[in-house]
Amino acid sequence: MDKCECPNSVTARTSATNDHRMTRRTVLLALGALGVAAAGGLAAVPGTARAQALGQNESVEDTMKRLFAGKPIKDGAAVIKLDLPLIAENGAVVPVSVSVESPMTSASYVKHIYVVADKNRIPVVTRVTLAPEAGRAFMGANIRLGETGDVRAIVEQSDGSLLQVKREVKVTVGGCGG
């Protein structure tokens, strides 16, 4: 019995695949080379990623000028409630909440709520953007305070007017005053 001319035989199948042989080793070597090229930057689009330096190590006065361009800021104690502890035992986690009495209609609503810590290297701790659909002007978060200082809640209304309240927060080291 010589060769079987049947197309389903083992010899017929192996001889057809031997013409274009690609082993697992060849595939792994090719993928490895492609991975090394991508990691080395050969396959990447040239360009440098950089962190945004805007606002870093900026004084609170410069921050206010940059954000609000010298617009007058009125006292908002009648409509803004800033809730945060008077003494923060751990400056890394200070709970803060801001609520604003606003109708939240398309004609009059709170557009932004800013929380600014005067003594932080980066004074703007958070900014929340709201829309009339929110139904209620409220935000809550945990912020980081570097040292004892004023914390401000600044509210930007839909008409562009600005309101603010501030409160001093004493940051202690391990709950031992300081």
C-alpha positions as CSV (number, residue, x, y, z in Angstrom):
1,M,0.0,0.0,0.0
2,D,1.7,3.1,-1.2
3,K,0.2,6.6,-0.8
4,C,-3.4,7.1,-0.5
5,E,-4.8,9.7,-2.9
6,C,-7.7,10.4,-0.5
7,P,-7.8,14.2,0.4
8,N,-8.8,13.3,4.0
9,S,-5.7,11.3,4.7
10,V,-3.1,12.4,7.3
11,T,-0.4,12.6,4.7
12,A,-2.5,14.8,2.4
13,R,-3.3,17.2,5.2
14,T,0.2,17.6,6.5
15,S,1.7,18.1,3.1
16,A,-0.7,20.9,2.4
17,T,0.1,22.7,5.7
18,N,3.8,22.3,5.4
19,D,3.9,24.8,2.5
20,H,2.9,27.7,4.9
21,R,4.3,26.6,8.2
22,M,3.7,28.9,11.2
23,T,4.5,27.4,14.6
24,R,3.5,28.7,18.0
25,R,7.1,29.7,18.5
26,T,7.1,31.9,15.4
27,V,3.9,33.6,16.5
28,L,5.2,34.2,20.0
29,L,8.5,35.6,18.7
30,A,6.7,38.0,16.4
31,L,4.4,39.2,19.2
32,G,7.3,39.6,21.5
33,A,9.2,41.7,19.0
34,L,6.2,43.8,18.4
35,G,5.7,44.3,22.2
36,V,9.4,45.4,22.6
37,A,9.0,47.8,19.7
38,A,5.9,49.3,21.2
39,A,7.5,49.6,24.7
40,G,10.6,51.2,23.2
41,G,8.5,53.8,21.5
42,L,9.2,52.7,18.0
43,A,5.5,52.0,17.3
44,A,4.1,54.9,19.3
45,V,3.2,58.3,18.0
46,P,5.9,60.8,19.0
47,G,4.9,63.3,21.7
48,T,5.4,64.0,25.4
49,A,2.8,63.7,28.0
50,R,3.0,66.4,30.7
51,A,1.0,67.1,33.9
52,Q,-1.1,70.2,33.9
53,A,0.8,72.8,36.0
54,L,-2.1,75.3,36.0
55,G,-2.9,76.3,39.6
56,Q,0.0,74.6,41.2
57,N,1.8,76.6,43.9
58,E,-0.5,79.5,43.2
59,S,-1.5,82.0,45.8
60,V,-5.2,82.2,46.6
61,E,-5.3,85.8,45.2
62,D,-3.8,84.6,41.9
63,T,-6.3,81.8,41.8
64,M,-9.3,84.1,42.4
65,K,-8.1,86.4,39.6
66,R,-7.6,83.5,37.2
67,L,-11.0,82.0,38.0
68,F,-13.2,85.0,38.3
69,A,-11.3,87.8,36.5
70,G,-11.8,90.3,39.2
71,K,-15.6,90.0,39.4
72,P,-17.0,91.2,42.7
73,I,-17.8,88.4,45.2
74,K,-20.7,89.1,47.5
75,D,-21.3,87.6,51.0
76,G,-23.5,84.6,50.5
77,A,-24.1,83.7,54.2
78,A,-27.9,84.0,53.6
79,V,-28.1,81.4,50.9
80,I,-24.9,79.2,51.3
81,K,-24.4,76.6,54.0
82,L,-20.8,75.5,54.3
83,D,-20.6,72.4,56.6
84,L,-17.1,71.3,57.7
85,P,-15.5,70.6,61.1
86,L,-13.9,73.5,63.0
87,I,-11.0,71.2,64.0
88,A,-9.7,68.5,61.5
89,E,-7.8,65.8,63.3
90,N,-6.5,64.5,60.0
91,G,-5.9,67.1,57.3
92,A,-5.8,64.3,54.7
93,V,-9.5,63.6,55.1
94,V,-11.7,66.6,55.9
95,P,-15.4,66.1,55.1
96,V,-17.0,69.2,53.5
97,S,-20.5,69.8,52.1
98,V,-22.0,72.9,50.5
99,S,-25.7,73.5,50.0
100,V,-27.2,76.5,48.3
101,E,-30.8,77.8,48.5
102,S,-31.6,78.2,44.9
103,P,-34.8,77.6,42.8
104,M,-32.7,75.6,40.2
105,T,-34.9,76.7,37.3
106,S,-33.6,77.4,33.8
107,A,-33.9,81.1,34.6
108,S,-32.0,81.0,37.9
109,Y,-29.7,78.2,39.0
110,V,-26.3,77.5,40.5
111,K,-23.8,76.9,37.7
112,H,-20.7,76.0,39.8
113,I,-19.7,75.4,43.4
114,Y,-16.0,75.9,44.2
115,V,-14.2,74.9,47.4
116,V,-11.0,76.8,47.9
117,A,-8.5,76.2,50.7
118,D,-6.4,79.4,51.2
119,K,-3.3,77.7,52.6
120,N,-3.1,74.7,50.2
121,R,-0.4,74.6,47.5
122,I,-3.2,74.2,45.0
123,P,-6.0,76.3,46.4
124,V,-8.9,75.0,44.3
125,V,-9.8,71.8,46.1
126,T,-12.9,71.0,44.0
127,R,-15.3,72.4,41.5
128,V,-18.7,71.0,40.9
129,T,-20.7,71.9,37.8
130,L,-24.5,71.8,38.1
131,A,-27.5,72.2,35.8
132,P,-31.1,73.1,36.5
133,E,-32.0,69.4,36.1
134,A,-30.1,68.7,39.3
135,G,-33.1,70.0,41.3
136,R,-30.9,70.9,44.3
137,A,-27.6,72.7,44.6
138,F,-25.6,70.5,46.9
139,M,-22.1,68.9,46.9
140,G,-20.2,66.8,49.4
141,A,-16.7,65.5,49.4
142,N,-13.6,64.7,51.4
143,I,-10.9,67.3,50.9
144,R,-7.2,67.5,51.9
145,L,-6.0,70.5,53.9
146,G,-2.2,71.1,54.2
147,E,-2.5,73.4,57.3
148,T,-4.8,75.6,59.4
149,G,-6.5,78.2,57.2
150,D,-9.7,79.5,55.7
151,V,-11.9,77.3,53.5
152,R,-14.2,79.1,51.1
153,A,-17.3,78.0,49.3
154,I,-17.8,80.1,46.2
155,V,-21.0,79.8,44.2
156,E,-21.3,81.0,40.6
157,Q,-24.9,81.7,39.6
158,S,-26.3,81.3,36.1
159,D,-26.4,85.1,35.7
160,G,-22.6,85.3,36.5
161,S,-22.9,86.7,40.0
162,L,-20.6,85.2,42.7
163,L,-21.4,84.5,46.3
164,Q,-19.0,83.3,49.0
165,V,-18.8,82.1,52.6
166,K,-15.6,81.1,54.4
167,R,-14.7,79.4,57.6
168,E,-11.4,78.8,59.4
169,V,-10.5,75.1,59.9
170,K,-7.8,74.2,62.4
171,V,-5.7,71.2,61.2
172,T,-4.2,69.3,64.1
173,V,-1.4,66.7,63.8
174,G,-2.6,63.5,65.3
175,G,-5.3,65.3,67.2
176,C,-2.8,67.2,69.3
177,G,-3.5,70.8,68.3
178,G,-1.0,72.7,66.1
